[in-house]
Amino acid sequence: MKVTVNKDRCKECGLCIHHCPRKAISKCDVLNANGYYPVQVDDEACIACGMCYITCPDGVFHVSANIEGEVK
């Protein structure tokens, strides 16, 4: 599984950062198009549990299956 982020939808609320059990989510240091510092996911630490997807009020996260042949 892989978690991707739509950075332009992020409003920097921090709910995902707070709820991530692996602390795999952090803020970027570059503003998005709306003037917020969006989040980023550390793929090495992420276990794709879906907590970010569940807690995000803005639908920033997408959890998908790995592409065939892709190694996490």
Secondary structure, DSSP 8 states (H G I E B T S, - for coil): -EEEE-GGG-----HHHHH-TT--EEE-SS--TTS---EEE-TTT----SHHHHH-TT--EEEE---TT---
